[in-house]
Amino acid sequence: MQTNALLERLEREIEHYHEIEQKLSEPAIASDPTQFKALSREHALLAPRVERMQTFIHEHRQLHDLQRLLETETDDELRAMAAEEAEQLADRIASARGEIEFLLIPPDPNSGRNLLMEIRAGTGGEEAGLFVGDLMRMYLRFAEQRGLKVDLISAQETEIGGYKEVVLAFSGEEAFDLLHREGGAHRVQRIPVTESGGRIHTSAVTVAVMPEVEEAEIDINEQDLEIDVYRASGAGGQHVNKTESAIRITHIPSGIVVTCQDERSQHKNKAKAMRVLRSRLAEIQEAERASRDAALKKEQVKSGDRSERIRTYNFPQGRITDHRIGFTAYNLNDFMNGYMDDLLEALIRDERDSKLKVLR
């Protein structure tokens, strides 16, 4: 990006930031909790960027003034001092340029939000269900290491200790930023415990991630909900609760069905199920909005088909491969114990590079 174009973009970003500040002081905005919270979130995301942008623009102006001084100043001592200062300033500007261009990448509006993650067994039968449990434990260990809070929303167990589906809620400022690219099909290659012949099997598990939305952000008509209450049960159908505390919520217009039975309280199960329903409805609304603006790029694979994979976990070779960025490492055991930082940082860099190419 040419220097003048870069400076103009920075000026527009700073102006936009001040416009948000102005709106936040308006009574009409202050009296609308949803709009006020959305603008406050955007303001908080932009604030640290704007300060750095202002410094960069100020340094450019200083350099310009020094260059003009060098063109007109006749005193040799003053010229030497100005030349030295201009050189130092030019070096500082050059080293900061890459960072400044990254700051122009619009912050993800979901940055800082909590995140819901659904892990489902795909192809591979019981082995896929076992790997759902392995992935769940991997994410739980990672969350513990990064100081994220995790809430188990629901879990449907299989008879041999696996899971048909698990829904987790990750809370913390970094939750969405760290995990939002985990969505897709995860393929596992290993000898299952259910395999007596020692043959390597390939199975698939799907992961879907959604930013968690708050109650005020999406309007759900209670008349559109069909709520069923039933007795919670464990794997194989055995009853684990003598009271009817499990909840099944069907959103009639969309056909979305959410169940939760992990709490003993019917009220708590309903609250958890509604958290998932709100996020799923928000995801549908965002997809519809995006498809109106442009062809919707499919970033998450939810079919569970083994060919639609984003990552492969090869246990015989101890290898982890992310197919989107060509990342391969041979520390699978550590990775499954939650040490995912190297790969997640590589995914974040790839996402930033892609956005920067579009910006340029």
Order of alpha helices (4+ residues) and beta strands (2+ residues): alpha-alpha-alpha-alpha-beta-alpha-beta-beta-alpha-beta-beta-beta-beta-beta-alpha-beta-beta-beta-alpha-alpha
